[in-house]
Structure formats: C-alpha cells, structure tokens
Amino acid sequence: MELLLGLVAFITSLIAAIVGFGGGMLLIAILPLFLNPALVIPIHGLTQITSNASRALFSLSNVKWSLLPAFFVGSIIGTLLFGVVLYNMPTTYIPVAIGLYILLNLWYSPFSNFIKRFENFYIIGALQTGLGLIVGATGPLSLTVLTKQLQSKDQVVATSAVFMTLSHLAKIPVFLLVSSELLQSGPIIITMMCGAILGSYIGTKLRLSANNTQLINLIKVLLSALAVNMLLSVIP
C-alpha cells in the first residue's frame, strides 16, 4: 500500500506543479479509500506541506516575496477567527460563495473591477487559511487573485505554492491530536512525501517549458470548472 499511495502522491503533486492546484483535492478524494478516517486530514496535510514547499523550492526565483507578509498576517488572523468563531457554524454554503467569487472574478469585469478595491492579501490569507481549517478547496482563492495580478505562469504557481504551504501549516494542531497513529503510519507518510517531492520536481520542469499564455488560460478554465463543481455540490 505504501508504494501505491506514494504513486498517488507523485501524480497529484505533478498535477499541482504544472497548473498550480488540483492535486490536493484529488488526493483527499482518494485517501479515504485506503486510510483510517482519523488519519486522512493529517496525512493529506503533511503530504501537501511537502508538495507545496518543494514546488516553491524548485521555483524559488519566481516567488513574489513582496506579497508574503500580508498573506502571512492574514493567515494568522484567519486561523484565530475561523478556529474560534466559525468552527461550529454551518459550512454547507461556503463552497457556493467561493465558487461564485471565482467565476465572477475571472469572467465578469464589473465585479472584478469592483472587488479589486477591497481585494488584498490580508483578506485572502485570512479566508484561505481560516476556511481551510473547516472546508476544502480554498487554495483557488489566492490563485484566482494571483492570476489577475501576475503575468508570469511561474510566478503564479510558485507564489501560490508558498501561500498554500502556510495554509497547511495552520493544520498542525490537528496533526498533534493523532500523533501516535501518525507515528505508526511512518512508512506511508515518508513514501508519500518522497512521491510528492518527485512530482513537484518533474512537474516544475514541465511547467517551465510550457507556453505562458496557454497555461494561464488553462488555469482559468480549470478554476472555472472547479467553481461550477462547487456550485453543483450543494444541490441535493
């Protein structure tokens, strides 16, 4: 099972290294087929920290570091706010809000121009990291804004990787709750981390050789498909 999950981590990390997202969502959909439910979030989080951190490391020169302080401060605020205030609140319609935000921001210029007045990485950091504690698929929040503000596909993917690393680090208290079970799953975790690093390395090489405009457009299309899926997910 270790080698199979290592292969899964490799493929999902490869996808994320090329287009900037999607690998983590695919991974968390697959893990429950193999793991104890209590281990899914911690092992997913550890693998994603490895995947995102290695992706950022392999593209370090492309990270837009000037955006990091605001996102980091926002992440701390989001962790405290969502952890204390929203943990016990209904989350059913949060994907609808995220989905609508992504679609309108990418394709409806009046909304995009309006929201740009309030859009900053303090807020994006708070929302992505805070919501990430209780719902999935928050990475596209920052990716949507980065796609608008940065022209280089490599800057978009590399900076997003740093942001998502910070967001996943906020889940460490969850990991500590099942630390004894995690120790017993050491071989699986190590194999998946190795697979994630290899996927990041090969995916980064493929992305660097890809056409900038085409990949940016592909990211927008995939983000839109994800947003539509979020909207449909709340329909009974």
Secondary structure, DSSP 8 states (H G I E B T S, - for coil): -HHHHHHHHHHHHHHHHHHSSSHHHHHHHHGGGTS-HHHHHHHHHHHHHHHHHHHHHHTGGG--GGGHHHHHHHHHHHHHHIIIIITTS--TTHHHHHHHHHHHHHH-HHHHHHHTTT--HHHHHHHHHHHHTTSS--HHHHHHHHHHH---HHHHHHHHHHHHHHHHHTTHHHHHHTHHHHHHTHHHHHHHHHHHHHHHHHHHHHHHTS-HHHHHHHHHHHHHHHHHHHHHHT--
